[in-house]
Amino acid sequence: MRTEVAEFVRKTGKAPQCGFPAHRELAAGRAPCRHCLRLIRVNEEELFLLPYDPFQELGVPPLPGPVFIHRDN
Ligand SMILES: [Zn+2]
């Protein structure tokens, strides 16, 4: 996920492609961050969970799936 997209989610609390609220919580299980590609530390770091289609720019039918990103950088 591009940095501008992750920053949009962190700033607005919404999924960028559909406008749904992004779910925010303390990481409770294995969750790789789609922005920095590191694991979000369980019981230490907060995350956003949101629907995201990484191939939307290619013009293929939208196939959003759930992704995680760190709440903070
Ligand atoms: Zn991250």
PDB file of the backbone (N, CA, C, O) and the ligand in Angstrom, with CONECT records:
HET     ZN  A 101       1
ATOM      1  N   MET A   1       0.851  -1.175   0.000  1.00  0.00           N
ATOM      2  CA  MET A   1       0.000   0.000   0.000  1.00  0.00           C
ATOM      3  C   MET A   1       0.897   1.239   0.000  1.00  0.00           C
ATOM      4  O   MET A   1       1.865   1.322   0.757  1.00  0.00           O
ATOM      5  N   ARG A   2       0.557   2.200  -0.864  1.00  0.00           N
ATOM      6  CA  ARG A   2       1.359   3.416  -0.924  1.00  0.00           C
ATOM      7  C   ARG A   2       1.201   4.247   0.362  1.00  0.00           C
ATOM      8  O   ARG A   2       0.162   4.200   1.022  1.00  0.00           O
ATOM      9  N   THR A   3       2.228   4.990   0.693  1.00  0.00           N
ATOM     10  CA  THR A   3       2.233   5.794   1.912  1.00  0.00           C
ATOM     11  C   THR A   3       1.075   6.789   1.931  1.00  0.00           C
ATOM     12  O   THR A   3       0.472   7.007   2.982  1.00  0.00           O
ATOM     13  N   GLU A   4       0.754   7.398   0.785  1.00  0.00           N
ATOM     14  CA  GLU A   4      -0.340   8.380   0.756  1.00  0.00           C
ATOM     15  C   GLU A   4      -1.664   7.734   1.149  1.00  0.00           C
ATOM     16  O   GLU A   4      -2.501   8.368   1.792  1.00  0.00           O
ATOM     17  N   VAL A   5      -1.854   6.477   0.763  1.00  0.00           N
ATOM     18  CA  VAL A   5      -3.100   5.777   1.097  1.00  0.00           C
ATOM     19  C   VAL A   5      -3.147   5.483   2.592  1.00  0.00           C
ATOM     20  O   VAL A   5      -4.175   5.690   3.237  1.00  0.00           O
ATOM     21  N   ALA A   6      -2.024   4.996   3.148  1.00  0.00           N
ATOM     22  CA  ALA A   6      -1.967   4.710   4.590  1.00  0.00           C
ATOM     23  C   ALA A   6      -2.195   5.989   5.394  1.00  0.00           C
ATOM     24  O   ALA A   6      -2.882   5.969   6.415  1.00  0.00           O
ATOM     25  N   GLU A   7      -1.625   7.089   4.937  1.00  0.00           N
ATOM     26  CA  GLU A   7      -1.800   8.363   5.643  1.00  0.00           C
ATOM     27  C   GLU A   7      -3.255   8.826   5.584  1.00  0.00           C
ATOM     28  O   GLU A   7      -3.752   9.417   6.543  1.00  0.00           O
ATOM     29  N   PHE A   8      -3.937   8.568   4.481  1.00  0.00           N
ATOM     30  CA  PHE A   8      -5.355   8.916   4.379  1.00  0.00           C
ATOM     31  C   PHE A   8      -6.156   8.156   5.434  1.00  0.00           C
ATOM     32  O   PHE A   8      -7.007   8.737   6.109  1.00  0.00           O
ATOM     33  N   VAL A   9      -5.885   6.858   5.576  1.00  0.00           N
ATOM     34  CA  VAL A   9      -6.607   6.039   6.555  1.00  0.00           C
ATOM     35  C   VAL A   9      -6.333   6.541   7.967  1.00  0.00           C
ATOM     36  O   VAL A   9      -7.253   6.671   8.775  1.00  0.00           O
ATOM     37  N   ARG A  10      -5.067   6.822   8.262  1.00  0.00           N
ATOM     38  CA  ARG A  10      -4.705   7.284   9.610  1.00  0.00           C
ATOM     39  C   ARG A  10      -5.325   8.640   9.925  1.00  0.00           C
ATOM     40  O   ARG A  10      -5.674   8.912  11.074  1.00  0.00           O
ATOM     41  N   LYS A  11      -5.464   9.484   8.917  1.00  0.00           N
ATOM     42  CA  LYS A  11      -5.987  10.836   9.127  1.00  0.00           C
ATOM     43  C   LYS A  11      -7.509  10.843   9.237  1.00  0.00           C
ATOM     44  O   LYS A  11      -8.071  11.569  10.057  1.00  0.00           O
ATOM     45  N   THR A  12      -8.178  10.036   8.411  1.00  0.00           N
ATOM     46  CA  THR A  12      -9.644  10.099   8.336  1.00  0.00           C
ATOM     47  C   THR A  12     -10.345   8.969   9.080  1.00  0.00           C
ATOM     48  O   THR A  12     -11.514   9.099   9.444  1.00  0.00           O
ATOM     49  N   GLY A  13      -9.631   7.844   9.314  1.00  0.00           N
ATOM     50  CA  GLY A  13     -10.263   6.688   9.932  1.00  0.00           C
ATOM     51  C   GLY A  13     -11.196   5.965   8.978  1.00  0.00           C
ATOM     52  O   GLY A  13     -12.051   5.194   9.414  1.00  0.00           O
ATOM     53  N   LYS A  14     -11.041   6.206   7.661  1.00  0.00           N
ATOM     54  CA  LYS A  14     -11.921   5.585   6.670  1.00  0.00           C
ATOM     55  C   LYS A  14     -11.136   4.802   5.621  1.00  0.00           C
ATOM     56  O   LYS A  14      -9.970   5.095   5.356  1.00  0.00           O
ATOM     57  N   ALA A  15     -11.788   3.803   5.029  1.00  0.00           N
ATOM     58  CA  ALA A  15     -11.198   3.075   3.907  1.00  0.00           C
ATOM     59  C   ALA A  15     -11.230   3.994   2.687  1.00  0.00           C
ATOM     60  O   ALA A  15     -12.266   4.595   2.404  1.00  0.00           O
ATOM     61  N   PRO A  16     -10.122   4.116   1.962  1.00  0.00           N
ATOM     62  CA  PRO A  16     -10.027   5.119   0.894  1.00  0.00           C
ATOM     63  C   PRO A  16     -10.906   4.833  -0.327  1.00  0.00           C
ATOM     64  O   PRO A  16     -11.319   5.772  -1.007  1.00  0.00           O
ATOM     65  N   GLN A  17     -11.197   3.591  -0.615  1.00  0.00           N
ATOM     66  CA  GLN A  17     -11.895   3.268  -1.859  1.00  0.00           C
ATOM     67  C   GLN A  17     -13.408   3.208  -1.707  1.00  0.00           C
ATOM     68  O   GLN A  17     -14.129   3.305  -2.700  1.00  0.00           O
ATOM     69  N   CYS A  18     -13.901   3.050  -0.483  1.00  0.00           N
ATOM     70  CA  CYS A  18     -15.350   2.922  -0.307  1.00  0.00           C
ATOM     71  C   CYS A  18     -15.901   3.856   0.764  1.00  0.00           C
ATOM     72  O   CYS A  18     -17.114   4.045   0.852  1.00  0.00           O
ATOM     73  N   GLY A  19     -15.030   4.440   1.576  1.00  0.00           N
ATOM     74  CA  GLY A  19     -15.490   5.371   2.596  1.00  0.00           C
ATOM     75  C   GLY A  19     -16.007   4.733   3.865  1.00  0.00           C
ATOM     76  O   GLY A  19     -16.438   5.441   4.776  1.00  0.00           O
ATOM     77  N   PHE A  20     -15.975   3.401   3.950  1.00  0.00           N
ATOM     78  CA  PHE A  20     -16.414   2.744   5.178  1.00  0.00           C
ATOM     79  C   PHE A  20     -15.446   3.086   6.304  1.00  0.00           C
ATOM     80  O   PHE A  20     -14.262   3.314   6.057  1.00  0.00           O
ATOM     81  N   PRO A  21     -15.942   3.122   7.539  1.00  0.00           N
ATOM     82  CA  PRO A  21     -15.042   3.353   8.668  1.00  0.00           C
ATOM     83  C   PRO A  21     -14.023   2.215   8.779  1.00  0.00           C
ATOM     84  O   PRO A  21     -14.378   1.044   8.648  1.00  0.00           O
ATOM     85  N   ALA A  22     -12.762   2.564   9.020  1.00  0.00           N
ATOM     86  CA  ALA A  22     -11.737   1.556   9.273  1.00  0.00           C
ATOM     87  C   ALA A  22     -11.819   1.174  10.746  1.00  0.00           C
ATOM     88  O   ALA A  22     -11.929   2.041  11.613  1.00  0.00           O
ATOM     89  N   HIS A  23     -11.764  -0.119  11.022  1.00  0.00           N
ATOM     90  CA  HIS A  23     -11.839  -0.588  12.401  1.00  0.00           C
ATOM     91  C   HIS A  23     -10.472  -0.430  13.059  1.00  0.00           C
ATOM     92  O   HIS A  23      -9.446  -0.804  12.492  1.00  0.00           O
ATOM     93  N   ARG A  24     -10.478   0.138  14.278  1.00  0.00           N
ATOM     94  CA  ARG A  24      -9.220   0.390  14.995  1.00  0.00           C
ATOM     95  C   ARG A  24      -9.211  -0.419  16.276  1.00  0.00           C
ATOM     96  O   ARG A  24     -10.191  -0.410  17.021  1.00  0.00           O
ATOM     97  N   GLU A  25      -8.112  -1.122  16.545  1.00  0.00           N
ATOM     98  CA  GLU A  25      -8.001  -1.880  17.794  1.00  0.00           C
ATOM     99  C   GLU A  25      -6.549  -2.196  18.101  1.00  0.00           C
ATOM    100  O   GLU A  25      -5.670  -2.056  17.251  1.00  0.00           O
ATOM    101  N   LEU A  26      -6.315  -2.625  19.336  1.00  0.00           N
ATOM    102  CA  LEU A  26      -5.003  -3.118  19.725  1.00  0.00           C
ATOM    103  C   LEU A  26      -4.817  -4.482  19.071  1.00  0.00           C
ATOM    104  O   LEU A  26      -5.721  -5.317  19.116  1.00  0.00           O
ATOM    105  N   ALA A  27      -3.662  -4.716  18.467  1.00  0.00           N
ATOM    106  CA  ALA A  27      -3.433  -5.987  17.782  1.00  0.00           C
ATOM    107  C   ALA A  27      -3.600  -7.150  18.750  1.00  0.00           C
ATOM    108  O   ALA A  27      -2.990  -7.177  19.819  1.00  0.00           O
ATOM    109  N   ALA A  28      -4.443  -8.122  18.357  1.00  0.00           N
ATOM    110  CA  ALA A  28      -4.730  -9.265  19.226  1.00  0.00           C
ATOM    111  C   ALA A  28      -4.260 -10.583  18.610  1.00  0.00           C
ATOM    112  O   ALA A  28      -4.316 -11.627  19.260  1.00  0.00           O
ATOM    113  N   GLY A  29      -3.800 -10.536  17.365  1.00  0.00           N
ATOM    114  CA  GLY A  29      -3.345 -11.748  16.697  1.00  0.00           C
ATOM    115  C   GLY A  29      -2.390 -11.389  15.582  1.00  0.00           C
ATOM    116  O   GLY A  29      -2.018 -10.227  15.423  1.00  0.00           O
ATOM    117  N   ARG A  30      -1.991 -12.386  14.808  1.00  0.00           N
ATOM    118  CA  ARG A  30      -1.029 -12.157  13.728  1.00  0.00           C
ATOM    119  C   ARG A  30      -1.635 -11.223  12.689  1.00  0.00           C
ATOM    120  O   ARG A  30      -2.663 -11.532  12.087  1.00  0.00           O
ATOM    121  N   ALA A  31      -0.985 -10.073  12.483  1.00  0.00           N
ATOM    122  CA  ALA A  31      -1.498  -9.077  11.537  1.00  0.00           C
ATOM    123  C   ALA A  31      -0.320  -8.401  10.841  1.00  0.00           C
ATOM    124  O   ALA A  31       0.350  -7.558  11.437  1.00  0.00           O
ATOM    125  N   PRO A  32      -0.064  -8.764   9.584  1.00  0.00           N
ATOM    126  CA  PRO A  32       0.991  -8.075   8.841  1.00  0.00           C
ATOM    127  C   PRO A  32       0.487  -6.727   8.325  1.00  0.00           C
ATOM    128  O   PRO A  32      -0.624  -6.619   7.806  1.00  0.00           O
ATOM    129  N   CYS A  33       1.316  -5.717   8.475  1.00  0.00           N
ATOM    130  CA  CYS A  33       0.953  -4.366   8.010  1.00  0.00           C
ATOM    131  C   CYS A  33       1.128  -4.294   6.502  1.00  0.00           C
ATOM    132  O   CYS A  33       2.205  -4.582   5.981  1.00  0.00           O
ATOM    133  N   ARG A  34       0.066  -3.908   5.802  1.00  0.00           N
ATOM    134  CA  ARG A  34       0.110  -3.844   4.337  1.00  0.00           C
ATOM    135  C   ARG A  34       0.900  -2.637   3.844  1.00  0.00           C
ATOM    136  O   ARG A  34       1.221  -2.537   2.660  1.00  0.00           O
ATOM    137  N   HIS A  35       1.209  -1.727   4.754  1.00  0.00           N
ATOM    138  CA  HIS A  35       1.994  -0.549   4.360  1.00  0.00           C
ATOM    139  C   HIS A  35       3.492  -0.826   4.490  1.00  0.00           C
ATOM    140  O   HIS A  35       4.225  -0.681   3.512  1.00  0.00           O
ATOM    141  N   CYS A  36       3.963  -1.221   5.681  1.00  0.00           N
ATOM    142  CA  CYS A  36       5.413  -1.396   5.892  1.00  0.00           C
ATOM    143  C   CYS A  36       5.827  -2.868   5.808  1.00  0.00           C
ATOM    144  O   CYS A  36       7.019  -3.177   5.795  1.00  0.00           O
ATOM    145  N   LEU A  37       4.859  -3.765   5.751  1.00  0.00           N
ATOM    146  CA  LEU A  37       5.081  -5.206   5.589  1.00  0.00           C
ATOM    147  C   LEU A  37       5.687  -5.879   6.820  1.00  0.00           C
ATOM    148  O   LEU A  37       6.111  -7.032   6.741  1.00  0.00           O
ATOM    149  N   ARG A  38       5.734  -5.180   7.957  1.00  0.00           N
ATOM    150  CA  ARG A  38       6.171  -5.816   9.202  1.00  0.00           C
ATOM    151  C   ARG A  38       4.940  -6.330   9.951  1.00  0.00           C
ATOM    152  O   ARG A  38       3.818  -5.897   9.685  1.00  0.00           O
ATOM    153  N   LEU A  39       5.158  -7.256  10.890  1.00  0.00           N
ATOM    154  CA  LEU A  39       4.058  -7.716  11.731  1.00  0.00           C
ATOM    155  C   LEU A  39       3.751  -6.636  12.771  1.00  0.00           C
ATOM    156  O   LEU A  39       4.652  -5.991  13.307  1.00  0.00           O
ATOM    157  N   ILE A  40       2.464  -6.459  13.039  1.00  0.00           N
ATOM    158  CA  ILE A  40       2.033  -5.510  14.063  1.00  0.00           C
ATOM    159  C   ILE A  40       2.107  -6.236  15.402  1.00  0.00           C
ATOM    160  O   ILE A  40       1.514  -7.303  15.560  1.00  0.00           O
ATOM    161  N   ARG A  41       2.825  -5.673  16.360  1.00  0.00           N
ATOM    162  CA  ARG A  41       3.120  -6.382  17.617  1.00  0.00           C
ATOM    163  C   ARG A  41       1.862  -6.554  18.464  1.00  0.00           C
ATOM    164  O   ARG A  41       1.178  -5.586  18.795  1.00  0.00           O
ATOM    165  N   VAL A  42       1.574  -7.809  18.805  1.00  0.00           N
ATOM    166  CA  VAL A  42       0.391  -8.166  19.590  1.00  0.00           C
ATOM    167  C   VAL A  42       0.455  -7.516  20.972  1.00  0.00           C
ATOM    168  O   VAL A  42       1.490  -7.535  21.638  1.00  0.00           O
ATOM    169  N   ASN A  43      -0.670  -6.945  21.385  1.00  0.00           N
ATOM    170  CA  ASN A  43      -0.818  -6.297  22.694  1.00  0.00           C
ATOM    171  C   ASN A  43       0.110  -5.100  22.893  1.00  0.00           C
ATOM    172  O   ASN A  43       0.243  -4.606  24.013  1.00  0.00           O
ATOM    173  N   GLU A  44       0.751  -4.630  21.831  1.00  0.00           N
ATOM    174  CA  GLU A  44       1.649  -3.471  21.946  1.00  0.00           C
ATOM    175  C   GLU A  44       1.260  -2.362  20.977  1.00  0.00           C
ATOM    176  O   GLU A  44       1.286  -1.187  21.341  1.00  0.00           O
ATOM    177  N   GLU A  45       0.898  -2.726  19.738  1.00  0.00           N
ATOM    178  CA  GLU A  45       0.626  -1.717  18.724  1.00  0.00           C
ATOM    179  C   GLU A  45      -0.837  -1.787  18.289  1.00  0.00           C
ATOM    180  O   GLU A  45      -1.444  -2.858  18.267  1.00  0.00           O
ATOM    181  N   GLU A  46      -1.389  -0.623  17.945  1.00  0.00           N
ATOM    182  CA  GLU A  46      -2.751  -0.576  17.423  1.00  0.00           C
ATOM    183  C   GLU A  46      -2.719  -0.674  15.907  1.00  0.00           C
ATOM    184  O   GLU A  46      -1.719  -0.360  15.262  1.00  0.00           O
ATOM    185  N   LEU A  47      -3.840  -1.118  15.358  1.00  0.00           N
ATOM    186  CA  LEU A  47      -3.942  -1.295  13.913  1.00  0.00           C
ATOM    187  C   LEU A  47      -5.256  -0.730  13.405  1.00  0.00           C
ATOM    188  O   LEU A  47      -6.182  -0.467  14.172  1.00  0.00           O
ATOM    189  N   PHE A  48      -5.313  -0.551  12.095  1.00  0.00           N
ATOM    190  CA  PHE A  48      -6.570  -0.325  11.391  1.00  0.00           C
ATOM    191  C   PHE A  48      -6.833  -1.564  10.538  1.00  0.00           C
ATOM    192  O   PHE A  48      -5.923  -2.097   9.903  1.00  0.00           O
ATOM    193  N   LEU A  49      -8.069  -2.006  10.531  1.00  0.00           N
ATOM    194  CA  LEU A  49      -8.523  -3.090   9.666  1.00  0.00           C
ATOM    195  C   LEU A  49      -9.531  -2.473   8.692  1.00  0.00           C
ATOM    196  O   LEU A  49     -10.497  -1.833   9.107  1.00  0.00           O
ATOM    197  N   LEU A  50      -9.293  -2.675   7.390  1.00  0.00           N
ATOM    198  CA  LEU A  50     -10.157  -2.037   6.392  1.00  0.00           C
ATOM    199  C   LEU A  50     -10.199  -2.868   5.116  1.00  0.00           C
ATOM    200  O   LEU A  50      -9.290  -3.656   4.855  1.00  0.00           O
ATOM    201  N   PRO A  51     -11.258  -2.693   4.317  1.00  0.00           N
ATOM    202  CA  PRO A  51     -11.281  -3.341   2.999  1.00  0.00           C
ATOM    203  C   PRO A  51     -10.391  -2.562   2.036  1.00  0.00           C
ATOM    204  O   PRO A  51     -10.394  -1.331   2.046  1.00  0.00           O
ATOM    205  N   TYR A  52      -9.629  -3.274   1.204  1.00  0.00           N
ATOM    206  CA  TYR A  52      -8.711  -2.599   0.275  1.00  0.00           C
ATOM    207  C   TYR A  52      -8.483  -3.479  -0.945  1.00  0.00           C
ATOM    208  O   TYR A  52      -8.268  -4.686  -0.826  1.00  0.00           O
ATOM    209  N   ASP A  53      -8.533  -2.858  -2.124  1.00  0.00           N
ATOM    210  CA  ASP A  53      -8.267  -3.561  -3.383  1.00  0.00           C
ATOM    211  C   ASP A  53      -6.952  -3.035  -3.952  1.00  0.00           C
ATOM    212  O   ASP A  53      -6.925  -1.929  -4.491  1.00  0.00           O
ATOM    213  N   PRO A  54      -5.851  -3.804  -3.848  1.00  0.00           N
ATOM    214  CA  PRO A  54      -4.546  -3.302  -4.296  1.00  0.00           C
ATOM    215  C   PRO A  54      -4.431  -3.197  -5.810  1.00  0.00           C
ATOM    216  O   PRO A  54      -3.478  -2.600  -6.312  1.00  0.00           O
ATOM    217  N   PHE A  55      -5.369  -3.756  -6.539  1.00  0.00           N
ATOM    218  CA  PHE A  55      -5.276  -3.765  -8.002  1.00  0.00           C
ATOM    219  C   PHE A  55      -6.291  -2.833  -8.661  1.00  0.00           C
ATOM    220  O   PHE A  55      -6.507  -2.894  -9.872  1.00  0.00           O
ATOM    221  N   GLN A  56      -6.904  -1.979  -7.865  1.00  0.00           N
ATOM    222  CA  GLN A  56      -7.948  -1.102  -8.409  1.00  0.00           C
ATOM    223  C   GLN A  56      -7.430  -0.270  -9.580  1.00  0.00           C
ATOM    224  O   GLN A  56      -8.158  -0.035 -10.544  1.00  0.00           O
ATOM    225  N   GLU A  57      -6.165   0.181  -9.498  1.00  0.00           N
ATOM    226  CA  GLU A  57      -5.607   1.049 -10.540  1.00  0.00           C
ATOM    227  C   GLU A  57      -5.442   0.320 -11.872  1.00  0.00           C
ATOM    228  O   GLU A  57      -5.274   0.976 -12.900  1.00  0.00           O
ATOM    229  N   LEU A  58      -5.482  -0.986 -11.888  1.00  0.00           N
ATOM    230  CA  LEU A  58      -5.310  -1.740 -13.127  1.00  0.00           C
ATOM    231  C   LEU A  58      -6.603  -1.827 -13.923  1.00  0.00           C
ATOM    232  O   LEU A  58      -6.589  -2.274 -15.070  1.00  0.00           O
ATOM    233  N   GLY A  59      -7.711  -1.413 -13.341  1.00  0.00           N
ATOM    234  CA  GLY A  59      -8.959  -1.389 -14.061  1.00  0.00           C
ATOM    235  C   GLY A  59      -9.682  -2.723 -14.120  1.00  0.00           C
ATOM    236  O   GLY A  59     -10.657  -2.865 -14.859  1.00  0.00           O
ATOM    237  N   VAL A  60      -9.222  -3.699 -13.356  1.00  0.00           N
ATOM    238  CA  VAL A  60      -9.916  -4.987 -13.313  1.00  0.00           C
ATOM    239  C   VAL A  60     -11.055  -4.859 -12.300  1.00  0.00           C
ATOM    240  O   VAL A  60     -11.043  -3.941 -11.480  1.00  0.00           O
ATOM    241  N   PRO A  61     -12.038  -5.762 -12.343  1.00  0.00           N
ATOM    242  CA  PRO A  61     -13.149  -5.650 -11.396  1.00  0.00           C
ATOM    243  C   PRO A  61     -12.634  -5.562  -9.963  1.00  0.00           C
ATOM    244  O   PRO A  61     -11.679  -6.252  -9.607  1.00  0.00           O
ATOM    245  N   PRO A  62     -13.246  -4.737  -9.154  1.00  0.00           N
ATOM    246  CA  PRO A  62     -12.765  -4.565  -7.777  1.00  0.00           C
ATOM    247  C   PRO A  62     -12.923  -5.842  -6.955  1.00  0.00           C
ATOM    248  O   PRO A  62     -13.967  -6.493  -6.972  1.00  0.00           O
ATOM    249  N   LEU A  63     -11.875  -6.171  -6.251  1.00  0.00           N
ATOM    250  CA  LEU A  63     -11.878  -7.353  -5.393  1.00  0.00           C
ATOM    251  C   LEU A  63     -11.306  -6.979  -4.034  1.00  0.00           C
ATOM    252  O   LEU A  63     -10.249  -7.475  -3.644  1.00  0.00           O
ATOM    253  N   PRO A  64     -11.997  -6.109  -3.315  1.00  0.00           N
ATOM    254  CA  PRO A  64     -11.430  -5.708  -2.029  1.00  0.00           C
ATOM    255  C   PRO A  64     -11.408  -6.853  -1.036  1.00  0.00           C
ATOM    256  O   PRO A  64     -12.330  -7.667  -0.976  1.00  0.00           O
ATOM    257  N   GLY A  65     -10.340  -6.898  -0.258  1.00  0.00           N
ATOM    258  CA  GLY A  65     -10.235  -7.867   0.824  1.00  0.00           C
ATOM    259  C   GLY A  65      -9.779  -7.141   2.081  1.00  0.00           C
ATOM    260  O   GLY A  65      -9.338  -5.995   2.007  1.00  0.00           O
ATOM    261  N   PRO A  66      -9.881  -7.790   3.227  1.00  0.00           N
ATOM    262  CA  PRO A  66      -9.483  -7.140   4.477  1.00  0.00           C
ATOM    263  C   PRO A  66      -7.963  -7.030   4.591  1.00  0.00           C
ATOM    264  O   PRO A  66      -7.250  -8.002   4.340  1.00  0.00           O
ATOM    265  N   VAL A  67      -7.468  -5.860   4.966  1.00  0.00           N
ATOM    266  CA  VAL A  67      -6.035  -5.672   5.207  1.00  0.00           C
ATOM    267  C   VAL A  67      -5.840  -4.939   6.529  1.00  0.00           C
ATOM    268  O   VAL A  67      -6.740  -4.272   7.038  1.00  0.00           O
ATOM    269  N   PHE A  68      -4.635  -5.088   7.060  1.00  0.00           N
ATOM    270  CA  PHE A  68      -4.261  -4.379   8.291  1.00  0.00           C
ATOM    271  C   PHE A  68      -3.184  -3.358   7.962  1.00  0.00           C
ATOM    272  O   PHE A  68      -2.360  -3.580   7.074  1.00  0.00           O
ATOM    273  N   ILE A  69      -3.191  -2.238   8.681  1.00  0.00           N
ATOM    274  CA  ILE A  69      -2.032  -1.344   8.674  1.00  0.00           C
ATOM    275  C   ILE A  69      -1.811  -0.856  10.095  1.00  0.00           C
ATOM    276  O   ILE A  69      -2.745  -0.823  10.896  1.00  0.00           O
ATOM    277  N   HIS A  70      -0.572  -0.477  10.412  1.00  0.00           N
ATOM    278  CA  HIS A  70      -0.294   0.138  11.705  1.00  0.00           C
ATOM    279  C   HIS A  70      -1.138   1.396  11.884  1.00  0.00           C
ATOM    280  O   HIS A  70      -1.336   2.145  10.928  1.00  0.00           O
ATOM    281  N   ARG A  71      -1.632   1.637  13.085  1.00  0.00           N
ATOM    282  CA  ARG A  71      -2.360   2.884  13.338  1.00  0.00           C
ATOM    283  C   ARG A  71      -1.426   4.081  13.198  1.00  0.00           C
ATOM    284  O   ARG A  71      -1.820   5.130  12.689  1.00  0.00           O
ATOM    285  N   ASP A  72      -0.189   3.915  13.654  1.00  0.00           N
ATOM    286  CA  ASP A  72       0.825   4.953  13.522  1.00  0.00           C
ATOM    287  C   ASP A  72       1.922   4.436  12.595  1.00  0.00           C
ATOM    288  O   ASP A  72       1.980   3.242  12.302  1.00  0.00           O
ATOM    289  N   ASN A  73       2.785   5.326  12.139  1.00  0.00           N
ATOM    290  CA  ASN A  73       3.877   4.931  11.225  1.00  0.00           C
ATOM    291  C   ASN A  73       4.783   3.888  11.861  1.00  0.00           C
ATOM    292  O   ASN A  73       5.748   3.444  11.238  1.00  0.00           O
TER     293      ASN A  73
HETATM  294 ZN    ZN A 101       3.208  -0.657   9.256  1.00  0.00          ZN2+
END
